[in-house]
Amino acid sequence: MNSLVKLTLVFGFFGLLVFAVVSSNVLQRYSYDIYTCKNATLPSIELRFNEIKTGQMVDFKQANGMKTLRITENLDGIVSLDADNLSLKLDRNTNRLYQEINDLLTIFRCESESFTM
């Protein structure tokens, strides 16, 4: 095998190795999903998930402030969140958020965005 072929193989292998490490989650330090949900009559809601698992905490932001909610259930793409008198269900299949406050149900349409650093 001549030296040009060997050099090409070495650089090709090195290139594939660099590509594999950069494209994988090995270098990922932080990631979260943001759902921005809007309704015609109410202020928008932003939900920020670090990890969508039962028991994890979620940042909930609305015009009147920010709260931390706990994921109580994650079943078939429907994530249930609760805190105090606020109950939310995020349907990740249809991108709709169902908000229930004191037995009043409001439906929001959501847009999702993922952030990875």
N, CA, C and O atoms as CSV, one atom per row, in Angstrom:
chain,resi,resn,atom,element,x,y,z
A,1,MET,N,N,0.852,-1.168,0.000
A,1,MET,CA,C,0.000,0.000,0.000
A,1,MET,C,C,0.900,1.235,0.000
A,1,MET,O,O,1.828,1.330,0.803
A,2,ASN,N,N,0.631,2.160,-0.883
A,2,ASN,CA,C,1.503,3.332,-0.916
A,2,ASN,C,C,1.105,4.335,0.168
A,2,ASN,O,O,0.045,4.211,0.782
A,3,SER,N,N,1.956,5.316,0.393
A,3,SER,CA,C,1.784,6.251,1.505
A,3,SER,C,C,0.567,7.168,1.311
A,3,SER,O,O,-0.019,7.615,2.297
A,4,LEU,N,N,0.185,7.452,0.088
A,4,LEU,CA,C,-0.984,8.308,-0.174
A,4,LEU,C,C,-2.269,7.619,0.283
A,4,LEU,O,O,-3.148,8.268,0.851
A,5,VAL,N,N,-2.387,6.331,0.046
A,5,VAL,CA,C,-3.569,5.578,0.464
A,5,VAL,C,C,-3.607,5.492,1.988
A,5,VAL,O,O,-4.670,5.653,2.587
A,6,LYS,N,N,-2.446,5.238,2.628
A,6,LYS,CA,C,-2.388,5.168,4.088
A,6,LYS,C,C,-2.777,6.501,4.711
A,6,LYS,O,O,-3.540,6.546,5.676
A,7,LEU,N,N,-2.247,7.585,4.153
A,7,LEU,CA,C,-2.557,8.914,4.661
A,7,LEU,C,C,-4.047,9.227,4.506
A,7,LEU,O,O,-4.651,9.817,5.402
A,8,THR,N,N,-4.633,8.842,3.393
A,8,THR,CA,C,-6.067,9.053,3.158
A,8,THR,C,C,-6.897,8.258,4.163
A,8,THR,O,O,-7.890,8.765,4.684
A,9,LEU,N,N,-6.500,7.029,4.434
A,9,LEU,CA,C,-7.217,6.204,5.414
A,9,LEU,C,C,-7.118,6.785,6.822
A,9,LEU,O,O,-8.104,6.797,7.559
A,10,VAL,N,N,-5.941,7.263,7.196
A,10,VAL,CA,C,-5.759,7.841,8.536
A,10,VAL,C,C,-6.615,9.097,8.687
A,10,VAL,O,O,-7.317,9.239,9.688
A,11,PHE,N,N,-6.572,10.008,7.716
A,11,PHE,CA,C,-7.381,11.222,7.795
A,11,PHE,C,C,-8.873,10.918,7.714
A,11,PHE,O,O,-9.676,11.580,8.372
A,12,GLY,N,N,-9.248,9.929,6.921
A,12,GLY,CA,C,-10.660,9.522,6.846
A,12,GLY,C,C,-11.147,8.987,8.178
A,12,GLY,O,O,-12.237,9.341,8.627
A,13,PHE,N,N,-10.351,8.136,8.817
A,13,PHE,CA,C,-10.723,7.597,10.128
A,13,PHE,C,C,-10.800,8.710,11.164
A,13,PHE,O,O,-11.735,8.751,11.963
A,14,PHE,N,N,-9.819,9.616,11.155
A,14,PHE,CA,C,-9.819,10.738,12.089
A,14,PHE,C,C,-11.046,11.627,11.869
A,14,PHE,O,O,-11.673,12.066,12.833
A,15,GLY,N,N,-11.388,11.892,10.622
A,15,GLY,CA,C,-12.563,12.694,10.306
A,15,GLY,C,C,-13.852,12.046,10.799
A,15,GLY,O,O,-14.719,12.728,11.346
A,16,LEU,N,N,-13.985,10.738,10.610
A,16,LEU,CA,C,-15.164,10.026,11.098
A,16,LEU,C,C,-15.235,10.052,12.627
A,16,LEU,O,O,-16.316,10.184,13.201
A,17,LEU,N,N,-14.088,9.925,13.276
A,17,LEU,CA,C,-14.047,9.969,14.735
A,17,LEU,C,C,-14.492,11.338,15.252
A,17,LEU,O,O,-15.301,11.419,16.176
A,18,VAL,N,N,-13.977,12.393,14.669
A,18,VAL,CA,C,-14.366,13.751,15.069
A,18,VAL,C,C,-15.858,13.963,14.818
A,18,VAL,O,O,-16.548,14.519,15.673
A,19,PHE,N,N,-16.363,13.537,13.677
A,19,PHE,CA,C,-17.780,13.671,13.365
A,19,PHE,C,C,-18.649,12.922,14.375
A,19,PHE,O,O,-19.678,13.437,14.811
A,20,ALA,N,N,-18.240,11.709,14.746
A,20,ALA,CA,C,-19.017,10.905,15.693
A,20,ALA,C,C,-19.083,11.569,17.064
A,20,ALA,O,O,-20.140,11.573,17.695
A,21,VAL,N,N,-17.976,12.128,17.531
A,21,VAL,CA,C,-17.964,12.771,18.849
A,21,VAL,C,C,-18.774,14.055,18.831
A,21,VAL,O,O,-19.529,14.307,19.769
A,22,VAL,N,N,-18.646,14.862,17.814
A,22,VAL,CA,C,-19.350,16.140,17.742
A,22,VAL,C,C,-20.855,15.939,17.570
A,22,VAL,O,O,-21.637,16.689,18.155
A,23,SER,N,N,-21.276,14.964,16.797
A,23,SER,CA,C,-22.702,14.773,16.550
A,23,SER,C,C,-23.410,13.998,17.657
A,23,SER,O,O,-24.640,13.967,17.690
A,24,SER,N,N,-22.671,13.380,18.551
A,24,SER,CA,C,-23.300,12.640,19.653
A,24,SER,C,C,-23.547,13.576,20.828
A,24,SER,O,O,-23.198,14.755,20.776
A,25,ASN,N,N,-24.144,13.052,21.877
A,25,ASN,CA,C,-24.433,13.834,23.074
A,25,ASN,C,C,-23.289,13.828,24.072
A,25,ASN,O,O,-23.470,14.258,25.211
A,26,VAL,N,N,-22.127,13.355,23.678
A,26,VAL,CA,C,-20.993,13.275,24.583
A,26,VAL,C,C,-20.585,14.664,25.062
A,26,VAL,O,O,-20.257,14.835,26.236
A,27,LEU,N,N,-20.600,15.636,24.195
A,27,LEU,CA,C,-20.181,16.989,24.548
A,27,LEU,C,C,-21.325,17.861,25.049
A,27,LEU,O,O,-21.114,19.034,25.356
A,28,GLN,N,N,-22.520,17.314,25.136
A,28,GLN,CA,C,-23.689,18.081,25.552
A,28,GLN,C,C,-23.620,18.361,27.049
A,28,GLN,O,O,-23.520,17.432,27.851
A,29,ARG,N,N,-23.674,19.621,27.427
A,29,ARG,CA,C,-23.626,19.989,28.832
A,29,ARG,C,C,-25.005,20.326,29.375
A,29,ARG,O,O,-25.289,20.094,30.550
A,30,TYR,N,N,-25.867,20.877,28.514
A,30,TYR,CA,C,-27.153,21.365,28.978
A,30,TYR,C,C,-28.149,21.323,27.838
A,30,TYR,O,O,-27.834,21.731,26.720
A,31,SER,N,N,-29.340,20.836,28.108
A,31,SER,CA,C,-30.383,20.872,27.088
A,31,SER,C,C,-31.737,21.003,27.762
A,31,SER,O,O,-31.932,20.536,28.884
A,32,TYR,N,N,-32.662,21.635,27.074
A,32,TYR,CA,C,-34.027,21.727,27.573
A,32,TYR,C,C,-34.972,21.953,26.407
A,32,TYR,O,O,-34.574,22.382,25.325
A,33,ASP,N,N,-36.246,21.650,26.666
A,33,ASP,CA,C,-37.317,21.874,25.707
A,33,ASP,C,C,-38.174,23.019,26.227
A,33,ASP,O,O,-38.506,23.073,27.411
A,34,ILE,N,N,-38.528,23.933,25.331
A,34,ILE,CA,C,-39.364,25.071,25.697
A,34,ILE,C,C,-40.669,24.971,24.917
A,34,ILE,O,O,-40.664,24.829,23.694
A,35,TYR,N,N,-41.774,25.046,25.627
A,35,TYR,CA,C,-43.094,25.088,25.011
A,35,TYR,C,C,-43.677,26.467,25.285
A,35,TYR,O,O,-43.869,26.843,26.442
A,36,THR,N,N,-43.960,27.225,24.227
A,36,THR,CA,C,-44.593,28.529,24.338
A,36,THR,C,C,-46.041,28.357,23.900
A,36,THR,O,O,-46.317,28.023,22.748
A,37,CYS,N,N,-46.957,28.587,24.827
A,37,CYS,CA,C,-48.372,28.300,24.590
A,37,CYS,C,C,-49.173,29.592,24.638
A,37,CYS,O,O,-48.995,30.412,25.538
A,38,LYS,N,N,-50.070,29.767,23.646
A,38,LYS,CA,C,-50.836,31.006,23.519
A,38,LYS,C,C,-52.325,30.722,23.469
A,38,LYS,O,O,-52.780,29.684,22.988
A,39,ASN,N,N,-53.068,31.699,23.991
A,39,ASN,CA,C,-54.517,31.682,23.981
A,39,ASN,C,C,-54.963,33.088,23.615
A,39,ASN,O,O,-54.273,34.057,23.931
A,40,ALA,N,N,-56.104,33.212,22.956
A,40,ALA,CA,C,-56.560,34.519,22.483
A,40,ALA,C,C,-56.895,35.483,23.618
A,40,ALA,O,O,-56.753,36.695,23.452
A,41,THR,N,N,-57.333,34.978,24.755
A,41,THR,CA,C,-57.801,35.858,25.822
A,41,THR,C,C,-56.869,35.952,27.026
A,41,THR,O,O,-57.019,36.862,27.842
A,42,LEU,N,N,-55.924,35.050,27.156
A,42,LEU,CA,C,-55.048,35.032,28.323
A,42,LEU,C,C,-53.595,35.259,27.922
A,42,LEU,O,O,-53.232,35.054,26.764
A,43,PRO,N,N,-52.761,35.680,28.869
A,43,PRO,CA,C,-51.333,35.835,28.564
A,43,PRO,C,C,-50.704,34.489,28.202
A,43,PRO,O,O,-51.177,33.436,28.630
A,44,SER,N,N,-49.653,34.538,27.423
A,44,SER,CA,C,-48.991,33.298,27.004
A,44,SER,C,C,-48.289,32.636,28.187
A,44,SER,O,O,-47.962,33.269,29.191
A,45,ILE,N,N,-48.075,31.335,28.018
A,45,ILE,CA,C,-47.417,30.516,29.039
A,45,ILE,C,C,-46.166,29.920,28.419
A,45,ILE,O,O,-46.164,29.515,27.256
A,46,GLU,N,N,-45.101,29.872,29.210
A,46,GLU,CA,C,-43.877,29.215,28.764
A,46,GLU,C,C,-43.529,28.115,29.757
A,46,GLU,O,O,-43.451,28.350,30.963
A,47,LEU,N,N,-43.321,26.911,29.232
A,47,LEU,CA,C,-42.902,25.771,30.039
A,47,LEU,C,C,-41.504,25.373,29.601
A,47,LEU,O,O,-41.249,25.208,28.409
A,48,ARG,N,N,-40.595,25.218,30.562
A,48,ARG,CA,C,-39.216,24.851,30.252
A,48,ARG,C,C,-38.892,23.539,30.964
A,48,ARG,O,O,-38.841,23.470,32.192
A,49,PHE,N,N,-38.672,22.494,30.147
A,49,PHE,CA,C,-38.385,21.155,30.659
A,49,PHE,C,C,-36.902,20.854,30.507
A,49,PHE,O,O,-36.354,20.989,29.413
A,50,ASN,N,N,-36.242,20.446,31.592
A,50,ASN,CA,C,-34.883,19.915,31.478
A,50,ASN,C,C,-34.955,18.470,31.033
A,50,ASN,O,O,-34.183,18.025,30.185
A,51,GLU,N,N,-35.898,17.739,31.621
A,51,GLU,CA,C,-36.074,16.332,31.309
A,51,GLU,C,C,-37.545,16.015,31.532
A,51,GLU,O,O,-38.107,16.380,32.564
A,52,ILE,N,N,-38.170,15.343,30.582
A,52,ILE,CA,C,-39.591,15.044,30.701
A,52,ILE,C,C,-39.745,13.647,31.293
A,52,ILE,O,O,-39.880,12.653,30.579
A,53,LYS,N,N,-39.721,13.607,32.633
A,53,LYS,CA,C,-39.869,12.376,33.396
A,53,LYS,C,C,-40.723,12.675,34.617
A,53,LYS,O,O,-40.713,13.792,35.133
A,54,THR,N,N,-41.456,11.677,35.072
A,54,THR,CA,C,-42.260,11.834,36.278
A,54,THR,C,C,-41.362,12.201,37.455
A,54,THR,O,O,-40.319,11.584,37.676
A,55,GLY,N,N,-41.789,13.221,38.207
A,55,GLY,CA,C,-41.034,13.677,39.369
A,55,GLY,C,C,-40.115,14.855,39.100
A,55,GLY,O,O,-39.668,15.512,40.040
A,56,GLN,N,N,-39.823,15.137,37.839
A,56,GLN,CA,C,-38.932,16.252,37.500
A,56,GLN,C,C,-39.654,17.586,37.681
A,56,GLN,O,O,-40.882,17.653,37.630
A,57,MET,N,N,-38.879,18.636,37.890
A,57,MET,CA,C,-39.421,19.977,38.063
A,57,MET,C,C,-39.403,20.714,36.723
A,57,MET,O,O,-38.524,20.496,35.889
A,58,VAL,N,N,-40.394,21.593,36.536
A,58,VAL,CA,C,-40.575,22.344,35.294
A,58,VAL,C,C,-40.753,23.817,35.648
A,58,VAL,O,O,-41.483,24.152,36.581
A,59,ASP,N,N,-40.084,24.694,34.904
A,59,ASP,CA,C,-40.280,26.131,35.082
A,59,ASP,C,C,-41.521,26.563,34.311
A,59,ASP,O,O,-41.643,26.292,33.117
A,60,PHE,N,N,-42.435,27.231,34.996
A,60,PHE,CA,C,-43.687,27.725,34.427
A,60,PHE,C,C,-43.650,29.241,34.510
A,60,PHE,O,O,-43.544,29.806,35.599
A,61,LYS,N,N,-43.737,29.907,33.349
A,61,LYS,CA,C,-43.668,31.365,33.336
A,61,LYS,C,C,-44.903,31.920,32.642
A,61,LYS,O,O,-45.243,31.516,31.530
A,62,GLN,N,N,-45.567,32.851,33.315
A,62,GLN,CA,C,-46.704,33.562,32.759
A,62,GLN,C,C,-46.526,35.035,33.107
A,62,GLN,O,O,-45.631,35.383,33.877
A,63,ALA,N,N,-47.362,35.898,32.553
A,63,ALA,CA,C,-47.194,37.336,32.745
A,63,ALA,C,C,-47.174,37.729,34.220
A,63,ALA,O,O,-46.487,38.678,34.596
A,64,ASN,N,N,-47.915,37.015,35.051
A,64,ASN,CA,C,-48.002,37.397,36.463
A,64,ASN,C,C,-46.920,36.749,37.333
A,64,ASN,O,O,-46.976,36.866,38.557
A,65,GLY,N,N,-45.954,36.082,36.742
A,65,GLY,CA,C,-44.863,35.530,37.527
A,65,GLY,C,C,-44.375,34.184,37.039
A,65,GLY,O,O,-44.740,33.702,35.967
A,66,MET,N,N,-43.524,33.592,37.887
A,66,MET,CA,C,-42.914,32.316,37.549
A,66,MET,C,C,-43.126,31.345,38.706
A,66,MET,O,O,-43.055,31.726,39.874
A,67,LYS,N,N,-43.388,30.084,38.362
A,67,LYS,CA,C,-43.576,29.024,39.354
A,67,LYS,C,C,-42.754,27.820,38.938
A,67,LYS,O,O,-42.292,27.713,37.801
A,68,THR,N,N,-42.586,26.929,39.882
A,68,THR,CA,C,-41.977,25.643,39.582
A,68,THR,C,C,-43.040,24.577,39.784
A,68,THR,O,O,-43.647,24.483,40.851
A,69,LEU,N,N,-43.257,23.780,38.756
A,69,LEU,CA,C,-44.255,22.715,38.798
A,69,LEU,C,C,-43.547,21.367,38.777
A,69,LEU,O,O,-42.403,21.259,38.334
A,70,ARG,N,N,-44.232,20.355,39.256
A,70,ARG,CA,C,-43.694,18.994,39.249
A,70,ARG,C,C,-44.475,18.156,38.236
A,70,ARG,O,O,-45.700,18.245,38.153
A,71,ILE,N,N,-43.752,17.345,37.473
A,71,ILE,CA,C,-44.395,16.412,36.545
A,71,ILE,C,C,-44.951,15.259,37.367
A,71,ILE,O,O,-44.201,14.522,38.006
A,72,THR,N,N,-46.275,15.110,37.346
A,72,THR,CA,C,-46.905,14.045,38.121
A,72,THR,C,C,-47.159,12.802,37.295
A,72,THR,O,O,-47.301,11.706,37.838
A,73,GLU,N,N,-47.218,12.972,35.973
A,73,GLU,CA,C,-47.470,11.820,35.110
A,73,GLU,C,C,-46.985,12.129,33.699
A,73,GLU,O,O,-47.092,13.263,33.231
A,74,ASN,N,N,-46.458,11.122,33.034
A,74,ASN,CA,C,-46.028,11.233,31.643
A,74,ASN,C,C,-46.440,9.938,30.963
A,74,ASN,O,O,-45.747,8.926,31.070
A,75,LEU,N,N,-47.566,9.970,30.263
A,75,LEU,CA,C,-48.138,8.765,29.695
A,75,LEU,C,C,-48.610,9.035,28.272
A,75,LEU,O,O,-49.441,9.916,28.054
A,76,ASP,N,N,-48.094,8.292,27.306
A,76,ASP,CA,C,-48.493,8.390,25.896
A,76,ASP,C,C,-48.402,9.807,25.346
A,76,ASP,O,O,-49.270,10.234,24.585
A,77,GLY,N,N,-47.365,10.536,25.722
A,77,GLY,CA,C,-47.165,11.886,25.194
A,77,GLY,C,C,-47.964,12.952,25.901
A,77,GLY,O,O,-47.937,14.109,25.481
A,78,ILE,N,N,-48.681,12.606,26.965
A,78,ILE,CA,C,-49.437,13.587,27.746
A,78,ILE,C,C,-48.739,13.755,29.085
A,78,ILE,O,O,-48.624,12.811,29.866
A,79,VAL,N,N,-48.276,14.975,29.337
A,79,VAL,CA,C,-47.515,15.284,30.543
A,79,VAL,C,C,-48.423,16.063,31.486
A,79,VAL,O,O,-48.959,17.108,31.115
A,80,SER,N,N,-48.595,15.556,32.705
A,80,SER,CA,C,-49.412,16.223,33.719
A,80,SER,C,C,-48.514,16.952,34.696
A,80,SER,O,O,-47.526,16.399,35.180
A,81,LEU,N,N,-48.867,18.219,34.988
A,81,LEU,CA,C,-48.103,19.069,35.895
A,81,LEU,C,C,-49.044,19.638,36.946
A,81,LEU,O,O,-50.177,20.002,36.631
A,82,ASP,N,N,-48.588,19.719,38.183
A,82,ASP,CA,C,-49.429,20.239,39.263
A,82,ASP,C,C,-48.628,21.095,40.214
A,82,ASP,O,O,-47.442,20.863,40.446
A,83,ALA,N,N,-49.320,22.112,40.771
A,83,ALA,CA,C,-48.807,22.928,41.867
A,83,ALA,C,C,-49.963,23.750,42.409
A,83,ALA,O,O,-50.706,24.364,41.645
A,84,ASP,N,N,-50.114,23.762,43.718
A,84,ASP,CA,C,-51.171,24.525,44.391
A,84,ASP,C,C,-52.535,24.245,43.751
A,84,ASP,O,O,-52.959,23.091,43.680
A,85,ASN,N,N,-53.219,25.286,43.287
A,85,ASN,CA,C,-54.535,25.111,42.665
A,85,ASN,C,C,-54.453,25.080,41.138
A,85,ASN,O,O,-55.475,25.211,40.463
A,86,LEU,N,N,-53.256,24.910,40.591
A,86,LEU,CA,C,-53.024,24.915,39.149
A,86,LEU,C,C,-52.748,23.501,38.666
A,86,LEU,O,O,-51.915,22.790,39.227
A,87,SER,N,N,-53.463,23.102,37.613
A,87,SER,CA,C,-53.250,21.787,37.014
A,87,SER,C,C,-53.109,21.970,35.506
A,87,SER,O,O,-53.956,22.593,34.866
A,88,LEU,N,N,-52.025,21.418,34.942
A,88,LEU,CA,C,-51.773,21.522,33.506
A,88,LEU,C,C,-51.607,20.132,32.912
A,88,LEU,O,O,-51.069,19.225,33.548
A,89,LYS,N,N,-52.078,19.985,31.684
A,89,LYS,CA,C,-51.824,18.773,30.910
A,89,LYS,C,C,-51.311,19.223,29.548
A,89,LYS,O,O,-52.006,19.927,28.815
A,90,LEU,N,N,-50.105,18.815,29.221
A,90,LEU,CA,C,-49.493,19.143,27.939
A,90,LEU,C,C,-49.578,17.917,27.058
A,90,LEU,O,O,-48.979,16.884,27.356
A,91,ASP,N,N,-50.324,18.032,25.970
A,91,ASP,CA,C,-50.424,16.949,24.989
A,91,ASP,C,C,-49.349,17.201,23.946
A,91,ASP,O,O,-49.509,18.058,23.076
A,92,ARG,N,N,-48.258,16.461,24.030
A,92,ARG,CA,C,-47.131,16.652,23.118
A,92,ARG,C,C,-47.437,16.140,21.716
A,92,ARG,O,O,-46.728,16.481,20.769
A,93,ASN,N,N,-48.478,15.329,21.566
A,93,ASN,CA,C,-48.867,14.820,20.245
A,93,ASN,C,C,-49.569,15.891,19.420
A,93,ASN,O,O,-49.361,15.977,18.209
A,94,THR,N,N,-50.398,16.707,20.062
A,94,THR,CA,C,-51.159,17.749,19.356
A,94,THR,C,C,-50.649,19.150,19.654
A,94,THR,O,O,-51.153,20.123,19.092
A,95,ASN,N,N,-49.642,19.269,20.542
A,95,ASN,CA,C,-49.104,20.564,20.977
A,95,ASN,C,C,-50.192,21.472,21.545
A,95,ASN,O,O,-50.294,22.647,21.190
A,96,ARG,N,N,-50.993,20.906,22.427
A,96,ARG,CA,C,-52.014,21.680,23.140
A,96,ARG,C,C,-51.769,21.574,24.632
A,96,ARG,O,O,-51.348,20.535,25.141
A,97,LEU,N,N,-52.043,22.668,25.316
A,97,LEU,CA,C,-51.910,22.720,26.762
A,97,LEU,C,C,-53.292,22.958,27.346
A,97,LEU,O,O,-54.005,23.869,26.925
A,98,TYR,N,N,-53.665,22.138,28.314
A,98,TYR,CA,C,-54.946,22.262,29.004
A,98,TYR,C,C,-54.656,22.748,30.418
A,98,TYR,O,O,-54.010,22.060,31.208
A,99,GLN,N,N,-55.147,23.950,30.723
A,99,GLN,CA,C,-54.906,24.553,32.030
A,99,GLN,C,C,-56.200,24.523,32.824
A,99,GLN,O,O,-57.250,24.941,32.335
A,100,GLU,N,N,-56.118,24.028,34.051
A,100,GLU,CA,C,-57.296,23.997,34.919
A,100,GLU,C,C,-56.959,24.720,36.217
A,100,GLU,O,O,-56.076,24.311,36.971
A,101,ILE,N,N,-57.690,25.807,36.454
A,101,ILE,CA,C,-57.544,26.568,37.689
A,101,ILE,C,C,-58.924,26.657,38.322
A,101,ILE,O,O,-59.852,27.213,37.735
A,102,ASN,N,N,-59.054,26.107,39.522
A,102,ASN,CA,C,-60.335,26.123,40.244
A,102,ASN,C,C,-61.493,25.668,39.358
A,102,ASN,O,O,-62.520,26.343,39.287
A,103,ASP,N,N,-61.337,24.542,38.692
A,103,ASP,CA,C,-62.350,23.910,37.840
A,103,ASP,C,C,-62.684,24.698,36.571
A,103,ASP,O,O,-63.716,24.436,35.952
A,104,LEU,N,N,-61.841,25.656,36.167
A,104,LEU,CA,C,-62.022,26.385,34.917
A,104,LEU,C,C,-60.961,25.890,33.927
A,104,LEU,O,O,-59.765,26.041,34.174
A,105,LEU,N,N,-61.400,25.300,32.808
A,105,LEU,CA,C,-60.491,24.722,31.821
A,105,LEU,C,C,-60.241,25.707,30.686
A,105,LEU,O,O,-61.180,26.270,30.125
A,106,THR,N,N,-58.963,25.911,30.350
A,106,THR,CA,C,-58.549,26.779,29.248
A,106,THR,C,C,-57.601,25.986,28.362
A,106,THR,O,O,-56.734,25.264,28.855
A,107,ILE,N,N,-57.772,26.124,27.040
A,107,ILE,CA,C,-56.935,25.398,26.079
A,107,ILE,C,C,-56.005,26.387,25.382
A,107,ILE,O,O,-56.434,27.442,24.915
A,108,PHE,N,N,-54.721,26.025,25.320
A,108,PHE,CA,C,-53.694,26.828,24.661
A,108,PHE,C,C,-53.111,26.031,23.502
A,108,PHE,O,O,-53.057,24.803,23.559
A,109,ARG,N,N,-52.676,26.718,22.453
A,109,ARG,CA,C,-51.907,26.103,21.362
A,109,ARG,C,C,-50.435,26.401,21.626
A,109,ARG,O,O,-50.066,27.526,21.964
A,110,CYS,N,N,-49.605,25.379,21.466
A,110,CYS,CA,C,-48.195,25.505,21.826
A,110,CYS,C,C,-47.270,25.314,20.625
A,110,CYS,O,O,-47.597,24.623,19.659
A,111,GLU,N,N,-46.125,25.940,20.720
A,111,GLU,CA,C,-45.015,25.725,19.797
A,111,GLU,C,C,-43.840,25.245,20.629
A,111,GLU,O,O,-43.557,25.794,21.693
A,112,SER,N,N,-43.158,24.220,20.141
A,112,SER,CA,C,-42.041,23.678,20.908
A,112,SER,C,C,-40.717,24.014,20.248
A,112,SER,O,O,-40.616,24.149,19.028
A,113,GLU,N,N,-39.711,24.142,21.090
A,113,GLU,CA,C,-38.361,24.459,20.636
A,113,GLU,C,C,-37.388,23.722,21.553
A,113,GLU,O,O,-37.577,23.691,22.769
A,114,SER,N,N,-36.369,23.142,20.980
A,114,SER,CA,C,-35.349,22.447,21.771
A,114,SER,C,C,-34.061,23.246,21.754
A,114,SER,O,O,-33.672,23.805,20.728
A,115,PHE,N,N,-33.405,23.291,22.903
A,115,PHE,CA,C,-32.142,24.005,23.027
A,115,PHE,C,C,-31.109,23.042,23.591
A,115,PHE,O,O,-31.361,22.375,24.594
A,116,THR,N,N,-29.954,22.969,22.956
A,116,THR,CA,C,-28.863,22.113,23.411
A,116,THR,C,C,-27.574,22.911,23.373
A,116,THR,O,O,-27.296,23.629,22.413
A,117,MET,N,N,-26.799,22.773,24.428
A,117,MET,CA,C,-25.520,23.480,24.461
A,117,MET,C,C,-24.434,22.500,24.859
A,117,MET,O,O,-23.266,22.877,24.951
